[in-house]
Amino acid sequence: MLLNNKKRKRQLFFAVLITISVTGCYYDKEALLYPGSSEPVNCSTTPASFNADILPLITSKCALPGCHDATSSGGYTFQHYDQISAAKAMINVQVIVQKTMPATGALSPSEINKLKCWIDGGGLNN
């Protein structure tokens, strides 16, 4: 009788373990979560001018009160080229790769593409 209980407990343990393993794993489809983000970017046809594209984007989405404005409560201040350029690597990781910034929500695919092309092009002050 005691041996039978141990066997049942072991079976129950493995059943629960398998159930947790199977239900705990899932695969999100990037294309569904971020439409257009899995398509390769052609930077030769995507404008990536700092003054025309990147600065207005950063100003309207990142350099907001309480984030990356002059108060720098977000850790970085994004008011001009030198500050933004110095943070290119961090911007690349958090905005383009992880999509954890800006705090107001992920950028659109076209905005991400412009930012990616600007960074990949050397982050010029143009």
Order of alpha helices (4+ residues) and beta strands (2+ residues): alpha-alpha-alpha-alpha-alpha-alpha
